[in-house]
Amino acid sequence: MSNEWLEVNFNDFIFPIILIFFISWLVLLSKMQNKGILDKLNATKALGFILMLRTQKGIKLLEKISKPRKFWRIYGEVSLWVCRLSMLFIGLLVFLSIILFVINGPAEDPPPITTMIAVPGINPVIPLGWGIIAFIISLVIHEFGHGLLARAHGMRLRSFGLLVLGPLPLGAFAEPEYDELTRAPRKERQRMFAAGPSTNIFMALICFFMLVLVSSQFSAIHSGMHARGIIQHEQSGANSSGLEAYDIITHINNSKIENKESFDNALSKYSSGDNISLTIIPKDNLDSTMQLNVTLGDAYEYRYYNWNLSSGEDLNSDGQIGRDDFDIFLENNKDLFEEFGMSVEPGDAFLGVSQLVSSSNGIDRLAGPFAKDSTGNILSKTLFTPFHLMTLIFEPINNKGKAINSFEESMLVVDDEGISGFLGAENLILVIEFFFWLIWVNLLLGLTNLIPILPFDGGHLFRDMFYGSLENINRLRKAIGLKKWHPLRLEQFVNKITGWSSLALFFILILMLGLPYLVG
């Protein structure tokens, strides 16, 4: 008899748990305030539910580091331009996300709600240990960046502090003297706000190049290719032969497989229906080899099935969707398919694997343009690096909370000599994980803070940049003989626009994230 009535799904109770926790936290904060405990802790409430814990620790160190004022002002100007470009990218990304949400509606099968909570250990893709370490380091350098630019422009700091919601750290803060901050020239204030996110972005870049340095110590235990997925279809010879994802393919018949080119060349000798022998190294026993007999499928039939399923249309206007339409589709896109090596004709051999990669793929995916076998000059690799860093954000999702997939990690080895031989592969993997999570959290923290919503740094930057644009228009009005807007009215207008736009964007983002769970 089924015991389904005893089964508990945590996701069914997440909203009540969050609500009970939130109410309990509000009651606790209220009691702590009434009994004077917050004053003793040098703490205050923000927005009614966030606790701001202040400390004087770190201010003396900050004062020493900020001494070369000219250097930090140049750093602030560079930071400002980095943040402006990043905000443009984030703005476009948010705009496109909203457009797609309006067109497509909420997702029908959203991921578990715990993936929306960026808390180590609760979010399944953020490990507890690495997550806590990376968040603490990232928050500290973020606020130190603010503090350094505040001191570089003569603004005094009242304190450093931590923002908490119950046991969860939400962020950190550097608290300049409010009067000095509001009286500071807008350009100096913008540099101060930009310094936090940009320091996170610069830290991510530094950690990436450290990761590249460590990754150069790794190589594959066995040469060959492995598939990250096996296609489930009647034309998939791999599926029917017993080949599994992450099994290393070393030979097709007598042809040695070392890279994608050698794989394609070997397979091109055969047609659909041919029987071939695959020599593989099983993923769960890398010290052995075995032979698999495979009957190759038809690549044309599989592509036709996919096309018909996803985007098939009546191209010859005969009232039916069939192979004639598919042939027209192939002919219309012939040049594109040839450019990417995706041309297909009836009878072409089809093994039935997806994401075919080399045995060193685990480390190569992290190193990106600086992987051992990558091509291109140093300039092109460097220019591609920011785009590659954005792809690293998805690695923990693909690898179940790790920088490298566990199977691909087992395919790697390090030299027996030098520091790599002294540390060994396992310890160097820990170093890789350390730098990876610093990259991941610093990018997440830096880019999230640049969303143009108050009180994020991006909201403050947007407000000052918006005000500066209106001041330029004001000067233009004066130049052409029109009456200038009064500075007080101008500031009131800017505060209203940025305040309401922050509130509207906040609720839109909450709606986009939360609606799939409410209607699902």
Steps between C-alpha positions, in 0.01 A plus 500: 500500500629845413613731777464816294294666776815489717718677241590863564611742230697788651401730212131470602580660836760759403258796487342432845848444647627830358188684623527357854873577509443858379227573757710348780797712393290821505374417851855430621634825351219699662569350843876559464434863412256556789742348754792711373698198380550652155659811653741284702597313182544831310235375259193644330216377282487570126174479305342365818635145467875515424745523790803726450787392729778762520867472595808723506731213411681540170486883486866546605613248238286676240661832589849361436410337169322811370804728543599522129190715432586572135530130419161421653334789318629360168377159612161657573478650150585165338245334730234747394544419130503126570173536691340716229574235237384222733178689580432536127540123460283427805235748384478329161485158666220607736309665212524188282396281795190714555411491129539120488292466818220709348509302173539148642339538842625328817699179471284187520762292679712734717805369690465430875435820692814441706702593189358853531649542849869594475588347837783243520372160602133585428550569131592158353762648265686699769695271737497599866877514561623661178194725490556646847873555441443667162212718622695627802808589291287658225294710742810625684683611184178654364464727801874568516472628143232747608705601804821556303334737254316682779831572674673579169249784457522617861177346632527360852363156586279455805519120500504175310216258549301193408140477375320193633154347473480252785803270471546590132764760402350719225799724445746739654531877501749783543322796659642842405396813687161574344547877474838460330357244259205720397721810463766322294517579125289257301800362310680416825187340642457292185858375528435401861185304408673340198803386700314218677361311197809568289728362773295179487534489121876562514533233769315255275748575218802453729362170631431384143863549397611320818263217405652492149848474654396203716305336214819481292625232741225257397482262207277207403582152633386347169472664159162466337156655484195458718138603463329697775168360382359198315210571263189295574365421153451199274775630269749521788746214471671612821177465697432145385864387539531587869739795461456737796569868545863565607629167364823589317506398131858419399447318165238457229601166350873551444488881482642672808283778645689795648282800418178604326668507158626142528154389622325665203754359253462149639118513496490645148632169363173328587132523415177436687445131569874422515632309801803646675703416809556765764793466740407679818631562852199475734440805718483288817823309431764712329759219525317270258383497139210324329353454153149601397335391176293784358258515207508856369176689453400749229594862574252627240208317662591629845537860380169473316332372818639794703410757237146366467460499877627851565472731200361298209296704252333456161769657280371370166140605577349159421298491822724239667824506695736229381848414379461722191464798734801385702709476182402858414601608852840330459555661160403848625748471786768306313776760538437538872503123562819457297671778694428324831561149367134402540415399143293183481380271223294180503714207611754704700628310803356598840648376828251674727714699746479864608756749630798296382810636677858404579608324819645828632169680451439542875796734543487644146144628556624706794813633331298590189704706253819418696456121494808303391376415150322830432590707195534874448740770613522648848298809400202303366506271804504796738214674318292181516564451874208716631254303285650173619463608865127543444474137383668381822191611694316197358767239586371420853153447352637256243734327748269475804677759712859434389747677276579176314271205433598208726555260206711753309696575817599132523642519144766755603854448622792732593875469446695311767768771513506849651228655711224309317666172592537616860136607535345228286189511284250498787652804673536690173131432432427670835706801383297503178175491699621786723578730207189393311263589786675833550442570131137387520401693814692817407328509160162433657549766769654760268246470218196469729602820678498679165129439438353855495289454813544699821668431742735297277812678377351492150198695628722773648710514183190522281360785712820705480546429128136593434544824694821574307316450169228743606762754606649478149153562355464794738822653372377449144170675587695796635720511188197524269329762716246284686440523873702255710328251730549582866758266666258405782221413256752309292615297801142428607418380149807273490420354844142427396596339168780284644292405804195393301707331229688301767173391657347408164805305383522321835138380479540401134802284586321348800199426276720336236674284760198417716210465256612162356475348850158654568338385176690172466 
